[in-house]
Amino acid sequence: MEHRKISRAVISRLPRYHRYLGDLLEEGVERISSNDLSKKMQVTASQIRQDLNNFGGFGQQGYGYNVKYLYTEIGKILGLDKTHNFIIIGAGNLGQALANYASFERSGFILKSLFDVNPRLEGMSIRGVQVRMMDELVDFLGNNDIEIAALTIPKSKAVEVADILVENGIKAIWNFAHTDLTLPKDVVVESVHLSDSLMQLSYNITQKKKLCKTK
């Protein structure tokens, strides 16, 4: 496939395609048209075809899409055909919730450890994964092949910890800290600001109420 720059909007839809196709596989569906897929995803059939054409199309006119094949190919595009070792920095409520999410493993994301500064958490095990203290972090990274780190710590510590992670070989950070990170260009950062999402929800509710009042 010829290398081309894919828009973030297209990339953001790929996990949804993968999730819906996985549901179809579980239901025993072998093939599906772009029209039927569009009804499930609430995305136009044209948009689906345009999105998938960025990666080669995958469909056959008059047949539609082979669900298993498309699910597998999108998984490859997303890198889900490989395993990704990751750690969680911050073993509080959010960190423990992430550690308890078993679906990560099914997608190839293998949690290797959690780290925290709270001595009461030292040695605790979450689904068989040990919580270690932050002073063990550098040695752990040096002795284990860790690709991704999730940050579930206060924003006051996020920049300092992110710098330590990058200095010790981490190439991707899943940032739940309520701050933006400025890191080298070869480090991938995906920020999840939960309050931003809640504010967007608040905006949409407000707009809907205004619309109902005008009717």
N, C-alpha and C positions, 0 to 999 in steps of 0.2 A: 504494500500500500504506500502510495506517495505521501511523504510527510507534509502535513499542512497544519496551520494553526487552527485549532478548534475553539469556538467561542465558549466562554464559561457557562452561558445559558444551556448549550447543548450538553456539556459535561455534567451540569447539575441535574439533567434529566436522565442520564444513563443509569444511576442507581435505581431510579423509579422503574425504568424498563426492566432492569434485572429483577427487581422485587416482584413486579407483576407477572413476569414470565415464570418466575419460580413458583408463584401461586398457581399458574396455569398448569405447570408440570405436575404439581401435587394433585390437581384435579383430573389428571390424565388427558389433558388437551394436547394433541400432537401438532396441530397447525392452526394459525389464526391470521386473518386478514388485517391490514392496517386499519380498516374501518371498524372492525370489532375491537381491536386493541385500543383504538381512539376512544371508544365508548367507555371502556374500563378506566382509562387513564385521564379522561377529560382533556385530551390534547387532540388537535385535529389530525386526521389521517395524513394530510399533506405535510404537517409538521413532523410526524413520525418518519415519513419517507425521507424528508430532507435531513433529519437528524442522522438516520442510519446510512444515508448516502455519503455522509462524511467519512464513513469507515468501509465503504464498499457496497452498501445496499442490503445484501443478505436475502432479499425477497425474490420470488418468481411470479411474474404476471399470470394471473389466473389460479395461482396456488396459494399465495400469501407467504407467511413465514413459518418455517419449521421451528416450533417452540423450543425444543431441546437444543437445536443447533444455535439459534439466536441467543438463547440464555448462556450457552457456553462461550460464544464469541464475545458477547458483551462483558462477560466475566473476565475474559482475557484482556480486553481493552482496559478494564478497570484494575487489572493486575491481580485478580482474585484466583488466578491459576498458580500463584506462588504463595508461599507463607511469608508473613511479616511479623517478626518478633517486636513486641513493644513493652514499654513500662509505663506505669502511672506515677506521677509525682504529686503526692497529696492523697492520703488514705482516709480522708474525712468522708462525709456522707456521699458526696458526688463521686469521689474516687472509688468508694466501695460499690456504689451502684453500677459504675462502669465495669468494675471487676466481676460483678455478678451477672453481667449480660452475656449469656452463653452463645448468642448468635455470632459474636465476633469470631469465635473459633471455627464455626462452620464456614465463615468467609475467608479463613486463612490468617486471621490476626491472632497471634499467640501471645498471651500475657505472660511475661516472665517474672515480674516482680512489681511491688508497689513500694514507694519510699515516702517517709514522713519524718517530721521532727519530734512528734509526740512520743515520748518513751513508753507510754501506756500501750501503744500500738505495736511495739517491737515484738517480732516473733509471731504476731497474729497471722492466721491463715484464712484466706478468702478463696473458696473453691479450690483449695490445694495450693494457692499461690501465696508466698510469704511476704509479709510487710517488713521491710528493712529500714534502718535509719539513714538519714541523708549523708552522714559521714562515710557510708559504705558505697555511695553512688559511683564515684570515679573508678574505684577498683572493680565494681561490678561491670561497668561499661567496658573496661579494659579486658575483662575476661569472658565477655558474652557478646554475641553478634546481635546487637540491638539496633533496629532501624528507626523506630518511631517512639516518641515520648508524648504522653498526654499530660498536660498541665492542669491540675485541678486545685490550684493554690491561690492565695490572695495576690492581688495585682502588685502589691508592694514588693513581693519576692519574685515575680514572674520573670522580669528582665534578667536579674542576676542568675536565676536558675537556668533560663534559656541559654545564656552565654556559656555556662558550664557544660550544658548538654552538647552544644555545638562544638566546643573545644575538645570534647571527648567523643566525637564521631557521629553524633545523632544527625540524621539528614532530613528528618520530617518531624514537625511538632503539631500536635492537635491541641490547640490552645483554648481552654475554657476559662482562663483568667480574664478578668474584666479590664483588659488593656491590650493595645496593639503592640506587636513585636516587630522590631526592625532588625533583621538578621541577614547574613550573607545571601546572595542570590541563589547559591546552590542548595540552600536549605528551604524546604517546602513547609509553609505554615498554613494551616487551616484553622481559622478562628471561629469559635462557636460562642457568641455572646447571647446568653439566654435572655437577658433583660431586653436586648434589642428585638428579639423575636416576640416577646410579650408586648412591647410597645407597638410593634406592627399590628399585632392582634387587636390592641386597644384602638389603634387608628381605624382599622377596618370595621370594628364594632361601632365606633362613633360615626363613621361615614354612613353605615347602614341605617343607624337610627335617624340621621338627618334626612336620608332618602325616604324613609317611611313617613316622616313628618310632612314631607312635601307632597305626598300622594293624597 
